[in-house]
Amino acid sequence: MDLLSNHQMEYEDQVFKGLKHRNQTICDKEFYDCVFKECDFYETAFTRCKFLDCTFEGCDLSLIQVKDCTVRSTKFKDSKVIGVNWTEASALTFPVFRDCVLNFSTYMDLDLRQADFIKCIVREADFSEANLTEADCTHTDFSGSRFVNTDLTRADFTNARNYLIAPALNKLKQTKFSLPEAISLLHGLDIILED
């Protein structure tokens, strides 16, 4: 199926496999409970689209644009979602990212309560001012990612690695960390550690 030549605007309970829409523009399409398998949307511009309760498996969504899109309760599995500015979306709520590469993406000032970033690689991403309350960030690599004024209340960073989270610059309340990575929380504090 070709989403570009098809004039259908709403799709429900459909499976799209192997779609190749690189460097395209897709506007005003709505997807409900749809599954995208091994699809290639590299550098595609989605505008005013809705993805509600959808699943992306093994897809390339690198450098997509999500201007005025609504993405709710959507799962991304084994996918590349690199360099996405999620702040352009009108809503990104309850996303599930599992075994994904999410490098160089922007989540600034987003409400990501109860979001999942599980077993992902999230390098050089920006979570400044975001609300990650009760987010599951377990087993994820956050090398170079930025956390400033981020609400991490009851977030779970168990077995996460390479994060640099300054307690004085973020809200940490009942946030879960595991050793030895939790020692990184001491960086930036005016203290002296001795063996």
C-alpha positions in Angstrom: 0.0 0.0 0.0 1.2 3.5 -0.8 0.3 6.1 1.7 1.1 8.9 -0.7 -1.1 8.0 -3.7 -3.9 6.6 -1.5 -6.5 9.3 -0.8 -7.7 7.5 2.3 -7.3 9.7 5.4 -8.1 7.2 8.2 -6.6 3.8 8.8 -7.7 1.4 11.6 -6.3 -2.0 12.6 -4.1 -2.2 9.5 -0.6 -3.7 9.2 1.8 -1.9 6.9 4.9 -4.0 6.0 8.0 -2.8 4.1 6.7 0.6 3.2 9.4 2.8 1.7 8.6 6.5 1.9 12.0 8.2 2.3 12.1 12.0 2.0 8.4 12.3 1.5 5.6 14.4 2.9 2.6 12.8 4.5 -0.2 15.1 5.7 -3.5 14.8 7.6 -3.5 11.0 7.9 -4.9 9.3 11.0 -3.8 5.8 12.2 -5.6 3.9 14.9 -4.2 0.6 16.3 -2.0 0.2 13.2 1.2 -1.7 13.0 4.2 -0.6 10.8 6.8 -3.4 10.3 10.2 -2.8 8.7 9.0 0.5 7.1 11.5 3.1 5.9 10.3 6.7 6.7 13.8 8.3 6.7 13.6 12.1 6.5 9.8 12.0 5.9 7.8 15.0 7.0 4.6 14.0 8.9 2.3 17.0 9.3 -0.9 17.0 11.3 -1.0 13.2 11.5 -2.3 11.1 14.3 -0.8 7.9 15.6 -3.0 6.5 18.3 -2.1 3.1 19.9 0.1 2.2 17.0 3.3 0.1 16.8 6.5 0.6 14.8 8.7 -2.5 14.6 12.0 -2.6 13.0 11.4 0.8 11.3 13.7 3.6 10.2 12.2 6.9 11.5 15.4 8.8 11.5 15.2 12.5 10.9 11.4 12.5 10.6 9.5 15.7 11.2 6.4 15.5 13.4 4.9 19.0 13.0 1.5 19.3 14.7 1.3 15.5 15.0 -0.4 13.6 17.8 1.4 10.5 19.0 -0.4 8.7 21.8 0.2 5.3 23.5 2.4 4.3 20.5 5.1 1.7 20.7 8.5 1.8 19.0 10.4 -1.5 19.0 13.8 -2.3 17.5 13.6 1.0 15.5 15.8 3.9 14.6 14.2 7.2 15.7 17.3 9.4 15.4 17.4 13.2 15.3 13.7 13.8 15.9 12.6 17.1 17.3 9.5 15.8 19.3 8.8 19.4 20.5 7.2 20.0 17.1 4.5 17.5 17.8 1.2 18.7 19.3 1.3 15.7 21.7 3.7 12.9 22.5 2.0 11.0 25.4 2.7 7.6 26.9 5.3 6.6 24.3 7.0 3.2 24.6 10.5 3.0 23.2 12.1 -0.5 23.5 15.4 -1.6 22.0 15.5 1.6 19.9 18.3 4.0 18.9 17.1 7.5 19.8 20.3 9.6 19.5 20.3 13.3 18.9 16.5 13.7 19.6 14.9 16.6 21.4 12.3 16.1 24.2 12.6 19.5 25.8 9.7 20.7 27.9 7.5 17.6 27.0 5.2 15.8 29.4 6.6 12.3 29.2 5.0 11.0 32.4 5.0 7.1 32.4 7.0 7.0 29.2 9.2 4.0 28.5 12.8 4.2 27.3 13.8 0.6 27.9 17.0 -1.0 26.6 17.6 2.0 24.3 20.6 4.0 23.1 19.7 7.6 23.8 22.9 9.5 23.1 23.1 13.3 22.9 19.4 13.8 23.5 17.9 16.8 25.3 15.4 16.2 28.2 15.7 19.7 29.6 12.5 20.9 31.4 10.8 17.6 30.5 8.5 15.8 32.9 9.7 12.2 33.2 7.7 11.3 36.3 7.4 7.5 36.6 9.3 7.0 33.4 10.9 3.6 32.9 14.5 4.3 31.7 16.0 0.9 32.6 18.9 -0.6 30.8 19.3 2.5 28.6 22.5 4.3 27.6 22.2 8.1 28.0 25.7 9.1 26.9 25.9 12.9 26.5 22.1 13.4 27.1 21.1 16.6 28.8 19.0 16.7 32.0 18.4 20.2 33.3 15.3 21.1 35.3 13.9 17.7 34.4 11.3 16.1 36.7 12.5 12.6 37.4 10.1 11.9 40.3 9.8 8.1 40.7 11.6 7.5 37.4 13.4 4.2 37.2 17.1 4.4 36.0 17.9 0.9 37.2 20.8 -0.5 35.2 20.8 2.6 33.0 24.3 3.9 32.2 26.4 6.9 31.1 23.9 9.4 32.4 25.0 12.7 33.9 22.2 14.0 36.1 23.0 16.8 38.5 20.8 16.5 41.6 20.9 20.2 42.2 19.6 21.0 38.7 16.8 18.3 38.5 13.9 17.1 40.6 14.8 13.7 42.1 12.2 12.2 44.4 12.1 8.4 44.9 14.0 8.1 41.7 15.6 4.7 41.3 19.2 4.2 40.4 21.6 1.3 40.7 25.3 1.0 41.5 27.9 1.6 40.3 26.4 4.1 37.9 24.6 6.0 40.7 28.0 7.3 41.8 27.8 9.7 38.8 25.2 11.6 40.8 28.0 12.9 43.0 29.7 14.7 40.1 29.3 18.5 40.4 28.8 18.4 44.1 31.3 20.4 46.3 32.5 17.3 48.1 35.6 15.3 48.6 35.5 11.6 48.1 38.2 9.4 49.5 38.8 5.6 49.2 
